[in-house]
Structures are given as structure tokens and as C-alpha cells.
Amino acid sequence: MRAVDLIHKKRLGEVLSKEEILFLIQGYVKGDIPDYQMSAFSMAVCFQGMNPEETANLTSAMVESGDQIDLSEIKGIKVDKHSTGGVGDTTTLVLGPMVAALGIPVAKMSGRGLGHTGGTLDKLESIPGFRTDLSRDDLISQVGEIGLAVAGQTANLTPADKKLYALRDVTDTVQSIPLIASSIMSKKLASGADAIVLDVKVGDGAFMKDLEHARTLAEAMVSIGTHSHRDTVAVLTTMEQPLGRAIGNALEVREAIATLRGEGPEDLTELCITLGAEMVMLAGGATSVQGAEVKLRKCLEDGTALEKLKQFVAAQGGDERVVDDPALLPKAPVITSWKSPADGYIATLHAEEIGRVAMRLGAGRATSDAKIDPSVGLVLQRKVGQSVRKNESVVEIHAKTREDAEQAARELDRCIEIVPQEVKIPKLVLDVVRATKDKAENVDKTAGESQSTGKKPATENDSAVDFRSARGLNSNGSDAHEAKSDAQDAKSGTQDAKSGTQDAKSDARFDNLLQSARDAMEKAYVPYSGFPVGAALRLANGQVVTGANIENASYGLTNCAERTAVFRAMMQYDIAGKDRIVEIAVVADSDGAISPCGACRQVLAEFCRPDVPVALADLKGDQLQTTISQLLPYAFDAHQMDDR
């Protein structure tokens, strides 16, 4: 077998066997195959691609090139999470404690930041005393004791990937889906997890700039995981703007602590709940995604996730006091801000460029040997879609020197766009890719394997993945939730509802808001009717305000949940102006979704635009979506007062 013959074969677009791929990888690691031949092979793959079987075999060969972590001593299903990289991505620091708090073991190998993307190890090491150089025995012992450990990768983990990636970086062969997928998955498989959740970032601040290529990458990685007998799910999420608000190591740790207290940014919390639910499901910790989300929210509310973070920090030598007092984290000596040049709305926050601004402040590395300053970075005080006034602070700059801060402010001028018209808040979770049961079973039969784990590999011609969007398609490709909604409408015989309402489950943006309404419902005071209702309003500034119904012995003096929420918002925010209401969710302990009363409709019409969406739900999950104008087409307004 000769390398030149295999290069020729791939250049012609032919399929390489498992033995041929193994020959190439082993020969390259040993030094028998020179860089120039492996460069030619990589370029041939860039042009001709690889089928799922080849990509899986390439991944396996890279896994076998070095150490493989055996986590079998740890009881339970070990679930790992990997992000393809972004700006402000603090999910591991939040997800690890949340999932571990539910009794699911998390043994994670993480890396360091390079360029505009941050690294989990760098963030954790901003905690005084925190160490990430755990041995295999230390990692296993710690997970057995507290359920969570995060360590740096061993030097000999997938050496073939390290060597091949360095070569691809200087030969313009990075942009190849099979090579990217095998690079990511080889490290995940070698790290020993039983199941893997992938956060595939899409957009300006991500490696994959468009949804089509990101979806292809996600499908390839799920196929590799399935082929290797690991349950794998990929969630595609937007990175058009930084995640959360903090960009910088100690700043992101502070934000992670706030999130575990239930006080973090809405987008970071939503993403952690989404990814965490997939991890819990793969570990068998819940029977439904919704059930997993409820458990995760509860561990945020009751403080068990925050307590798990404290245990985790202490176990790895860190100062656990930072969890109670984040002021103990490193602080930058200079804090200034970038201010809005005009009234308007945030239209663009260029994630990659903002990440590079933070890197140049010292929060990241331009080269692998550069030193990190844990104290510096940026904090976004407004996100895309939110309103801003002239001279209002938009970005807080944390710098070593006044000169650094002034330079960062000048660079931010090119990263932020403010427009006079309203801007739609971008959707966070775009799509989900899973392996389907029927395809996995076909894979198992074709391969002639009988795995006691029940995890199925992919066939050569089948990627063994099923692309399911956030709308939740059923096996026939139809939207089961919409069918359920239509059936409800037909039963009620309300033609307007049938034509004018949609299923709120089909729009993932309402999930968190509905949960906030459910939480508010628990605070209802209903000793007379026994009929609790909760409402939640999302404002243009990103804040969520909730309310519950408060009864009086005289029913006429009862205050409904919707009005309670509106009046609370009115006291705290300018909801008649810049902080207007943009979304509404109402949940009731009823048989099917119910509509607000006439008084509440009138109050909502006073403070909401006619097209503001409203989600109505019951505790069983039945949901309808409508708008303010559909709830009250002819609302009383000030013009009618003038006519009098």
C-alpha cells in the first residue's frame, strides 16, 4: 500500500477503505508519510469529499492514534457537550453544575481560547487557585464524589488530529466538512463520554457562517457519533451577536454565577436549558424534553445548581467564596463605556469583530503562546433589537490602561450598528439534528453487530441522521402540534380562532416566556375560585415581567394576572415608550388554552401594539398563538375620547 496511490484514488473521487485510511493516519503520525503527501490528500478530500463511512473511519483512526480516556468506572451515562466556538459562550460553566445537580455525571475535557473565541479552561482559571491539570484518576475520583469535573486535554489525546489540523491551517484545507467533523468528534470520542450534545454555532461570530453548511456539519458529526455507538444530538444556534452579555474570562465567570442564581441573560439561560435538556434526555434523566427543562429550571430556582458550582470550584482548588461574592474575581483597573451616537435600535453587534476587540484588550490569544489577562473584556448593556438613547452606555469596556480602553472604543465604532427603525430580535435556537431510531436499526442490521449498549452505527451510504427543525416535526413530516391546535379549533367551532391563531409550540421563542408564566401562576392568590393564572410580558429591553391573579371576596375587585403584570411593568419601565411590550404569555389551570377577560384585553391594547404576539396555554401543554388585535379588534382608544 502506497500513500501516492491512495491520494490518486481520492483525487478521482473513489471511496477509501477503513484499512487504507488507517494506513494514511498511522503513517503520518509515525512520520513515514511526509507533510507534502498528507497535504495532497487533504486537498483531494476538500475537492471530492468523503461519504459517512469514510468520515467515521477517519475519525476512528485519529481516535486510535493516541490516548483514549476510559470513564467506565464512573456510574451512570456520562454526557459531554461541545461547542464549535463563539463569542461570550459561557455555557459549560452553567451547564456542568446544572446537569450534575440532577445526578448526571459530567466528566469534561476542555480547551483554551484562540483568536476571537474564548476557552473554558481560561475562564475557569480566572478563579483564584482553580486548577485544570487533573490526572485521569483525579478526574474520575472527583466525578464520583461530586458528579462534575472539567480538565485540560492530555498531551497525547488524538495526536493525529493535532498534526493534521496544523497542516490544514497552512495549506488552506480547513474548510472541509469531513475534516472538520472528524477533527471535532475524534477529541469527543477519545474523551470517553457515552453520549454527546453538540452546540453548532451559525453566523458572523461562528466558524460556520451559514445555516446550510452548519446543518451539513451537524449531520456529519451526528453520523460519526452514531457509527461509533454514541448517542449524539446537534443543536444549531445563532452566533450573529455574542451570547449573553459578558466577553472576557472573569466577566464570563461572574455572568455564569448570576445565571445559576436565576439572574443571568435570557439568551444564555435559554440556551443552557435547551442544551441541558438534550443532555438530560440522553442520560435517561427525563422522559421528555419538556420534563427535562422543568427539572433544570427547578435546580436553578432551588439553588442546587449554584451549590454544585461551589462544590466544583472547591474540588479543583479554586476559591469557592467567589460563588457568593463575585467581587473576589479579578477586576480591570480601567472601566469605561462605548455610548450610543443616536437614539434608535441596536441592529448589529458583529460578534467576530467584538470578540477580536476583547482579544486585543487581553481577554484572548492572537497566538497559542500569548498570555491571557483574566480581568479585561467587554459587557454588552444592550443587545440586538433593543432600543437605545443617544449617549446611553451600550458596551462597558474593562481594560488594563486608559489607552487600551480608548482604542477599544474606536474599534467598537465599526462593530455596532444603530438604526432608527425597530429591529426584530434574532431567534437563538435554529434547528436540531438527531439520529433516527429506524435508520440506526438499519445500520445495526447492515453491520451485523449486536451491541449490548443498544447504540447503533451508520451504514456507508446512510448518514443515520434525521433533520428536525425547532418546530418539532413528527415522523410523517407534519407538525403534530399544529394538528393538535387545528383539532382544538374545530372542536370549539371558532372560525376566527382557527384562521387567526397558530400553535405557540411551533415557535421556540415562547418556551421561556411560557415557563415564566407557569412559575408566576404558583404565586396566585385564588382562595375563592381555585383557578390560578400566570402571565409574563417580554419587554423590548429584554426584561421579563410576570403577574398572577389576586382575588378578593368581591369578585369585582379581583386583579387578573395580565393586568398585574402590566401594572408591575408600568411601575418599573417605560412600557408606553422605549421599553414597550413585545411578547405576552398566559398560562391557566384550565382544560385547554383560555383567553384573557375583556378588561385585560382592553388594558393590553392600551400598552401593546396590535401585532404583539400572545401565547395562551394550559398546564397540559395545549397552546394557541394569537395577537392583541385578534383578541380585541375594536379596542377603546383615546380617539374615541376625543370624539365625545
C-alpha positions, 0 to 999 in steps of 0.5 A: 500500500502506497500513500501516492496511490491512495491520494490518486484514488481520492483525487478521482473521487473513489471511496477509501477503505477503513484499512487504507485510511488507517494506513494514511493516519498511522503513517503520518503520525509515525512520520513515514508519510511526509507533510507534502503527501498528507497535504495532497490528500487533504486537498483531494478530500476538500475537492471530492469529499468523503461519504459517512463511512469514510468520515467515521473511519477517519475519525476512528483512526485519529481516535486510535492514534493516541490516548483514549480516556476510559470513564467506565468506572464512573456510574451512570451515562456520562454526557459531554457537550461541545461547542464549535466556538463563539463569542461570550459562550459561557455555557459549560460553566452553567451547564456542568453544575446544572446537569450534575445537580440532577445526578448526571455525571459530567466528566469534561475535557476542555480547551483554551481560547484562540483568536476571537473565541474564548476557552473554558479552561481560561475562564475557569482559571480566572478563579483564584487557585482553580486548577485544570491539570487533573490526572485521569484518576483525579478526574474520575475520583472527583466525578464520583464524589461530586458528579462534575469535573472539567480538565485540560486535554492530555498531551497525547489525546488524538495526536493525529488530529493535532498534526493534521489540523496544523497542516490544514491551517497552512495549506488552506484545507480547513474548510472541509466538512469531513475534516472538520467533523472528524477533527471535532468528534475524534477529541469527543470520542477519545474523551470517553463520554457515552453520549454527546450534545453538540452546540453548532454555532451559525453566523458572523461570530461562528466558524460556520457562517451559514445555516446550510453548511452548519446543518451539513456539519451537524449531520456529519458529526451526528453520523460519526457519533452514531457509527461509533455507538454514541448517542449524539444530538446537534443543536444549531444556534445563532452566533450573529451577536455574542451570547449573553452579555459578558466577553472576557474570562472573569466577566464570563465567570461572574455572568455564569454565577448570576445565571445559576442564581436565576439572574443571568441573560435570557439568551444564555439561560435559554440556551443552557436549558435547551442544551441541558435538556438534550443532555438530560434526555440522553442520560435517561434523566427525563422522559421528555424534553419538556420534563427535562427543562422543568427539572433544570429550571427547578435546580436553578430556582432551588439553588442546587445548581449554584451549590454544585458550582461551589462544590466544583470550584472547591474540588479543583482548588479554586476559591469557592467564596467567589460563588457568593461574592463575585467581587473576589474575581479579578477586576480591570483597573480601567472601566469605561463605556462605548455610548450610543451616537443616536437614539434608535435600535441596536441592529448589529453587534458583529460578534467576530469583530467584538470578540477580536476587540476583547482579544486585543484588550487581553481577554484572548490569544492572537497566538497559542503562546500569548498570555491571557489577562483574566480581568479585561473584556467587554459587557454588552448593556444592550443587545440586538433589537433593543432600543437605545438613547443617544449617549446611553452606555451600550458596551462597558469596556474593562481594560488594563490602561486608559489607552487600551480602553480608548482604542477599544472604543474606536474599534467598537465604532465599526462593530455596532450598528444603530438604526432608527427603525425597530429591529426584530430580535434574532431567534437563538435556537435554529434547528436540531439534528438527531439520529433516527431510531429506524435508520440506526436499526438499519445500520445495526442490521447492515453491520451485523453487530449486536451491541449490548449498549443498544447504540447503533452505527451508520451504514456507508451510504446512510448518514443515520441522521434525521433533520428536525427543525425547532418546530418539532416535526413528527415522523410523517413530516407534519407538525403534530402540534399544529394538528393538535391546535387545528383539532382544538379549533374545530372542536370549539367551532371558532372560525376566527380562532382557527384562521387567526391563531397558530400553535405557540409550540411551533415557535421556540421563542415562547418556551421561556416566556411560557415557563415564566408564566407557569412559575408566576401562576404558583404565586396566585392568590385564588382562595375563592375560585381555585383557578390560578393564572400566570402571565409574563410580558417580554419587554423590548429591553429584554426584561421579563415581567410576570403577574398572577391573579389576586382575588378578593371576596368581591369578585369585582375587585379581583386583579387578573394576572395580565393586568398585574403584570402590566401594572408591575411593568408600568411601575418599573419601565417605560412600557408606553415608550422605549421599553414597550411590550413585545411578547405576552404569555398566559398560562391557566389551570384550565382544560385547554388554552383560555383567553384573557377577560375583556378588561385585560384585553382592553388594558393590553391594547392600551400598552401593546401594539396590535401585532404583539404576539400572545401565547395562551396555554394550559398546564397540559401543554395545549397552546394557541398563538394569537395577537392583541388585535385578534383578541380585541379588534375594536379596542377603546382608544383615546380617539374615541375620547376625543370624539365625545 
